[in-house]
Amino acid sequence: MTQEARTGDPVAGDDVVALLTRQHGDIHNLFDEVRTSQGDARREAFQKLVRLLAVHETAEEEVVHPAARIAFDGGDQVVQDRLEEERAAKETLSSLDEMDTDDPKFMPILLALRDDVLKHARAEERYEFAQLRRTTSPQRLAAMAKAVKAAEKMAPTHPHPGVESATKNIAAGPVAALMDRTRETIRKAMDRDT
């Protein structure tokens, strides 16, 4: 194996596919943490989950999906299917974010969201990530991972009102504001690498 091929090795941690797949595991674990905790611990775990989902999905929308659309035959349809799943999940996540985590309605909605998100993650790994890895150079996968990592570092630990304009926050809500800030950070990171 050449040195160039090794640079995209998922063990090296510089491959966007490996990075996002690890995040899928983190998301699964956070869903379990929210499910099994109570009170303040549940609220804290849920805010971690909201942040990770917001950053993760925005990174996929800004970095992975555009690359997948052109990287392999059928990529556009694969991305379209994932975007439909993501839209539904964002709507549910936004409604959950407005609820108290001790509300009796919270847990059934969270568990349905978990099932949908985990199904979505499996579809991404199988239909999008695997194809992207086969068709994209290790250097490009590494550059994409850098953009995702930059966004993670810049994203707040939870949605902060006032990060975006007040009008945007009122119109879109805290989850959307976090996604907007993550999107902006990713675009800046991608511009630096081109």
N, C-alpha and C positions, 0 to 999 in steps of 0.2 A: 504494500500500500504506500502510495506516495505521501509526502508531507502535506501536499495540498488537500488530499482526501481526508487526512486526519484532522484538519482544521475545522471541519464540519461535524466531527464526532460528537454525538450528544453527551458523552461523558465529559467532554471538555467544557460544557456549560455555555458555549457560545453559539449554539444552534437554536434559532427561534422555535423550531418544532419541539425540541426537547424542553425548552423553557416553558412553552405554553402547555405542553403535556404535563409537566410537573405542577403547573398551576391548576390543572384539572384535578389533580390529586389533592392539592391544598383546598380547593373549593369543596370537594367531597368531604374532607375532614372538617371544614368550617360548618358545613350544613349539619354534620353530626354533633359538633360542639354546641350549636344553637339549639338543636333538638334536645340534647341531654342536660342543658343547663337551665337555670332559673334566675329570675330577678335581674340584678345588675350584671351578672355574668352573662346572661342570655343577651341583654342589650349590647354589651361590649362585643360579644362574639358576632352578633348580627351586624354591627357596624363594620367590623373587620370583613365580613362576608360581602357587604354592600360595596365597600371600597375595592376589594379584590375583583368582584364581578364587573364593576364599572371600568376599572383600569384594563382588565383582561379583555372584555368585549370591545372596548374602544381600540385597543391595540390590534385586535384581530381585524376590525373594520378598516383601520388606517394602514396597517402593514401587511397582514397576511392575505386578506381577501383580494385586494388589488393585484397582488402578485399571483395568486391562484387563478384569477380570471384569465390571465394570459399564459400561464405556465404550462397548462396541459389541456388536451381536448376535453370538452365538457366542463371546464373550470367555471365558466360563467353560470351554468345551471347549478353546480355544486354550491357556489357562493350564494346564489339566489335562495336556495333551500335553507342554508344556514342563516341568512339574514332574516328570513321569515320566522325562524325559531327564536332568534335573538330579539326581534321586535316584541314577540309575545312575552318573553321572559322579562324584558325591560319594563313592560307595562305592569306585570305582576310585582316585580321588585319595587317599583315606584309606589304601588298601593301598599305593599308591606311596610315600606319605609315611613309611611304616614301613620301606621298603626302602632299601638303600644305592644311590645313583645309579650306582655302578660294577657292581652286580649284573647278570649277563648277562640276567636276566629283566626288568630294569627297562625297557630301551628298547622291546621289543615291546609291553609294556603301555602305555607312554607314547604310542607312535605310534597305538595303537588308541584311547586316550583322546583324543588330538588330533583324530582323524577324527570321533569322536562329538561333541566339543565344538564343532568348526567347523560340523558339520551342524546342531547345535542353535542356534548363533549365527545361521546363515542363516535357519532357521525363525523365530526370534524377530524378526529384522529384517523378514521378509516378512509373517508372520501376526499378530504382536503389535505391534511398534513402529510399523509403518506405519499400522495402524488407530488406535493410541493417539494418534499425532500428528494424525490427521484429526479425532478426536473430543474432544480435550482442549484446553482453553484454553492459550495460551502462558504465562500466569501460573502455572497449575497445573504445567505441564511444567518451568518455572523453579524452582518450590518443590520439586518432586521432585528436580531436579538438586542443589539445595542440600543436601538430606538425604543424597544419595549422596556428595557431596563431604565432608560432615561425617564420615561413616563412614570414608571413606578416610584422613582426617587422624588419626582416633583409633585406627585399627587398628594393631596392632604390625607391625613389619617382617617378623616370622615368628611362628608360634604360640609363645606363652610358657606353659609350665606354671606354674600358680599364678595366672594372670589370672582364671580362674574358680575355683570351689571345687575342692579336690583331688579330691573324689568325682566331680564332673562331668568333670574331665580324665581320670581313670582310666576312667570309663564311656564317654565319648564320643570321646576322643582330641583331639590338638591342632588338627586342622582344624575339628572341631565347636566347640571352645572359641573359636577365632577367629571363627567364624560367629556364635556367641552374643554375643560382645562387639560385633561389627559390628551385629547386630540391635538390641541395646540402644541403641547410638549413633544409629542411624537413627530409632528410635522417639522418642528425645528430640528430635532435629532436627525431625521431622515435627510433634511437639507444639508446638514453638516457632512454627512457621509457621501453625498453625491458630487 
